[in-house]
Amino acid sequence: MKLLTLFPLLLSLFAFVVAKAQEITGRFAPPAGKVLVFAGQDNASVGGTEKYHDGYVENIGIPGGITHYVYFSEGWTNAFDRTFPIGEVAGLNKETEWASGPMHQKAYLDSPKLDPCVMHLSIAMEGNNEDKVADGSFDHLIAELVTFVKEHPDHPFLIRPGYEFDGSWNKYDPENFKKAFRRIVDALRAEKLPNFAMVFASSSDVKPGQFEEYDPGGEYYEWVGYSWWGGDKDAQPALDYARKVGKPVFIAEATPRGHFFDKEDHEELWNGWFTKFFNHIDENIDVVRAVSYINADWDSQDMWDGWGQSKIETAPYIKKRWLEKMAEPRFINAADEPFEQIGFPAEYAEPKKPVAPYNNATLPVKKRVEDLLGRMTVEEKVGQITGWWHYDERKMQEEGKIFTPEFFAEKCPNGIGELGPLHNLSIEEDAKLYAAVQTYFRKQTRLGIPAILHDEAAHGFMKFEANSFPAPVGIACSWNPKLIKEVYTKAAQEARSRGVSHVLSPVVDVSRDLRWGRVDETLGEDPFLVGRLGAAMVEGLQGSTDGSIAPGHVAATLKHFAGYAATEGGRNRAPYLHGPRQLLDNQVEPFRHVIRSAKPSSVMVAYNEVDGLPCHINPWILNDVLRGNLGFEGLIVSDYQGIDLIRRYQKIGVSDADVARMALEAGLQLELPNNFGFQHLPKMVKEGAVDISRLDDAVRAVLNLKFRLGLFEAPDSLDVKKAKALATSEETRELARKAARQSIVLLKNEGNLLPLKPGDHESIAVIGPNADVCRLGNYSGRPLKTVSLLQGVRSLLGDSAKVTHAEGCKIAHNDTGDSYANWRYVNEVEFATLEDNQPLIDEAVAIAEKSDLVILALGENILLGREAWGENHIGDRTTFDLTESQQVLARAVLATGKPVILFLNNGRPVALHDLGDDIPAILTAHYAGQETGTAAAGILFGKTNPSGKLTVSWPRSVGHIPSHYSQHGSARVFDYADSSRSAAYPFGHGLSYTTFSYGKPELSGDSLKAGESVEVKFDVKNTGKRAGTEIAQFYVSGEEFSIARPALELKGFARIFLKPGETKKVTVKLEADDLHFHDRSMNRVLPRGKYLIRVGGSSTKLSDPVSIRTRPGSPMNFSGAPSASGAAPRRDAMPPAEQKRLKKGKHPNVLFVAIDDLRPELGTYGTKVITPNIDKLAESGIRFDRAYCQQSVCGASRLSLMGGLYPTLTREQSFHVSGW
């Protein structure tokens, strides 16, 4: 019975492997699951005499194909005349130079017994003669090889030049090897021979990266090969490379080297080496399509002394087992006329046309980019740095033209960089769209450059029929990077399954003005937390932390750079309100962390202006800060209409073309969604108004992303079945439940009203405008199934209670109940008045009076907070209050005297005022996703212990903005005349059904310098009666700043699950880099000083502090990046005593520097930037306090001086430029 149970599993596994193997194709490769076997090599017969040539394939009882060795060399054979005699052999062939020995392949192939054989030909360029093959010196030898292959058109040849490019006796130069390989192939192709396939092969000891180093180009070979001698890791890089390039594998040499079959235990040999050999084939059956066993008496020849004797005919047991193995259907005898099974000759009557380097997937991306760039016209280049999109997605869907290649041929005649989304398409329609896109861009444009399809994935893939998770501000309340990575992995997989390879997510703006309509798209108010959670999002989307994009994943986009969430009045697209230091230390800091730890593929520029200059045309923002300070190397993309709006809003420049030039010169590389400005670039380039090199740099960035995404090798159609399976996956729905459970925050639980117990209440009323609708938030798709609060409660309780419902009031008359429709299609909002809602309120009160308990479902919907993008489509608000009707409804329900629980579904904080005091239990969901109702019911009725904690402080009213916890000390002195300044619910707050206590933190060290970290350890104990998860937080505050700083800053956190009464030791690292900030000179520094560390369950419930100091003289941690100004890092200040000593010495201080001393090439801003004469002074001990330059000094030189590259006494430097 066990075997019967196992058989279907094994069958399924085999089917999976075969299906995977079907992706591997190559000339003369047998079908998936089949292996071509050569077993005829016998070094004793290399002379090719009449005596041996018939027995050559019969000496192990069956024909096994032939392996021959050819040597391109001069004089090499004379040194080995015993083994490789020169001269005629039995009159079968003339003496030849190229076939040392000679091997006389003609003698073998002319034998009738070898007519049905496939031939494996190995070419060695002995004595490092690959340079002579490469430069043409051995063309006469290549010609003899070509003639030989040409004279035997009935035999297919697998030709292995090299034959091991990394073999111990072949010290090939990579460049010469590649040229030699190509020269041989070009000579064979010139004769249009249909009977050969090339093998690019290594030894068993090949190292990672060597295949890439020696690859002659994927168009020059059809197979990947290697030797296998029995090691567990033999040639693993070769297998990896074959899978990467999608080519079949030929194990070109395999034998139990060092064994002596005529002397050893044959059964032991079989159970040892041979079993391992066949296991190796089985384990790699997805790529292995041919093997060559070397049946040789190595030891009979002096040069192979000690290699053994592995002739199967001397080992009867091995011979018997070998023949049994060869009888298995999967093995194909290479000497038994396997031609039909390997597609010879009809399928390959014509050799493949050479492939352009940019279409060669084996070449490095950089080489592919440069090759393609060099082939492009100016118009094609501009096409690659622009997008195309139509705002009316319903029209596009209904007309259906977008599902045809002809549509894109009309819209994008010169190709395109990216295509914007149609969110409303079904999976089947996405497949039709993708097929049309592939057909036109890959097959009908001149160069076949694919288009990127981009979309959104703010909290799940933003499409119809796609899963939706909690909004970012909600899932951030989980404080769980691992969960977030899992969620965004699912979003990436769904996106890629539907043809989307680039998502314009995540948002890592720091949200502190909560009037802004896009708060729910952010991760909260704290730069440290936003950075950590944002990095997890990028890792999930891209599937890596090294910048690569894993299969099934997408390119991520950080947005919006920079200052977008801190605009004037909380109004979308308004100017950034604060100074550059606030920008760098708060808004930019999350970008810094994510870029360095997760390496996102792209960054989107913000609409807002900084100090009067919009970010899209701001070189300080895009070049100095993003490129220089943060070290970002990816693609910089515009926000939608980013260039177009500059002329409309700020009236900068004289035309769209002028603004486009500014944007390109500032560093913008891709204009989305359409070419409002970049359409003018071809004319400006041809007129000389725009430097072609700037255009080329932008095109390189777009092409680089396309190659890294694998779009040039992408399939022509989508797997609809796979896409549907991802959309309906129960595993994904369970992840959505998990995310919702961890994101819901218990704000208040007076008298431990919660959790409720099923059966304690006969009748429960669920009342409110958010009771029977699942609010998903901004940038949501439309999942196949959602669960409202009402549905969740009814499902959990079943027949244990009567659950009644009343809407209570409407928020807006044109509220569709669908988050996507409210976001996309509803423009002017028709708010419902109290008069409109009074009948619904009365109905709700009547139902409440008949119930034992009321769950009020209030809060927001998207119409109360969304992205403002048009005069009739706005979303920023001047109040956080519940709508008037909701407030009246809540008061009326409370007046019934029934117990009331408030469940808020909202995108940003809600100001409850007195209601917050009067309602005993309050939860907030922050748009918890498609499983909101299931998760909320589980928490309400105790199935789940809540663990979420706020990532945004909840102000008491809009007049309390700003309310974030990390304000400067001077902002925390006075209350308002009419209210406390404190938040209603502070950052980090969130209750549980149990309680926790904290021990005093302990540090692994009492001081810290740049590049170091210390461990913060503390105990957390569950002091309650239920198991629960606590989010432990630790904060720092400074005592000795040189410039005002926040009074408290989060620097670490941990999620801990604790059983009742259990205590755990929590260890979190404090990194020195996280204490850096920008000083008065706008350099990112780690100053000397004292810091206090506290731990606790929120920003207002903290332990007594412990202190740590940053050590004097600490070097600054710049991580190789320049300061915000683009200057080089400054040296640390000298201690006063050292300054005094030097001042008394013989070394003067220099006041000014002459302009002719500075070289214009000082543009690297690194530690090796030098000027000749200044260096001489510096080396003599002089220290510089000021730099005085004339205006004509190059910018790089000014920055080098200004940045403090050279030593100073005080570290502070003045910088003056005359005539500036």
Secondary structure, 3 states (H helix, E strand, C coil): CHHHHHHHHHHHHHHHHHHHHCCCCCCCCCCCCCEEEEEEECHHHCCCCHHHHCHHHCCCCCCCCEEEEEECCCCHHHHHCCCCCCCCCCCCCCCCCCCCCCCCHHHHHCCHHHCCCCEEEEEECCCCCHHHHHHCCCHHHHHHHHHHHHCCCCCCEEEEEECCCCCCCCCCCHHHHHHHHHHHHHHHHHCCCCCEEEEEEECCCCCCCHHHHHCCCHHHCCEEEEEECCCCCCCHHHHHHHHHHCCCEEEEEECCCCEECCCCCHHHHHHHHHHHHHHHHHHCCCCEEEEEEECCEHHHCHHHCCCEECCHHHCHHHHHHHHHHHCCCCEEECCCCCCHHHCCCHHHCCCCCCCCHHHCCCCCHHHHHHHHHCCCCHHHHHHHCEEECCCCHHHHHHHCHHHCHHHHHHHCCCCCCEECCCCCCCHHHHHHHHHHHHHHHHHCCCCCCCCEEEECCCCCCCCECCCCCCCHHHHHHHCCHHHHHHHHHHHHHHHHHCCCCEECCCECCCCCCCCCCCHHHCCCCCHHHHHHHHHHHHHHHHCCCCCCCCCCCCECEEEEECCHHHEHHHCCCCCECCCHHHHHHHHCHHHHHHHHHHCCCEEEECCCEECCEEHHHCHHHHHHHHHHHCCCCCEEECCCCHHHHHHHHHCCCCCHHHHHHHHHHHCCCEECCCCCCHHHHHHHHHHCCCCHHHHHHHHHHHHHHHHHCCHHHCCCCCCHHHHHHHHCCHHHHHHHHHHHHHHCEEEEEHHHCCCCCCCCCCEEEEECCCCCCCCCCCCCCECCCCCCHHHHHHHHHCCCCEEEEECCCCCECCCCCCHHHHHHCCCCCCECCHHHHHHHHHHHHHHHHCCCEEEEEEECCHHHCCCCCECCECCCCCCCECCHHHHHHHHHHHCCCCCEEEEEECCCCCECCHHHHHCCEEEECCCCCCCHHHHHHHHHCCCCCCCCCCCCCECCCHHHCCCCCCCEHHHHCCCECCECCCCCECCCCCECCCCEEECCCEECCCEECCCCEEEEEEEEEECCCCCEEEEEEEEEEECCCCCCCECCEEEEEEEEEECCCCEEEEEEEEEHHHHCEECCCCCEECCCEEEEEEEEEECCEECCCEEEEECCCCCCCCCCCCCCCCCCCCCCCCCHHHHHHHHHCCCCEECCCCHHHCCCCCCCCCCCCCCHHHHHHHHCCCEECEEEEECCCCHHHHHHHHCCCCCCCCCCCEEEEECC
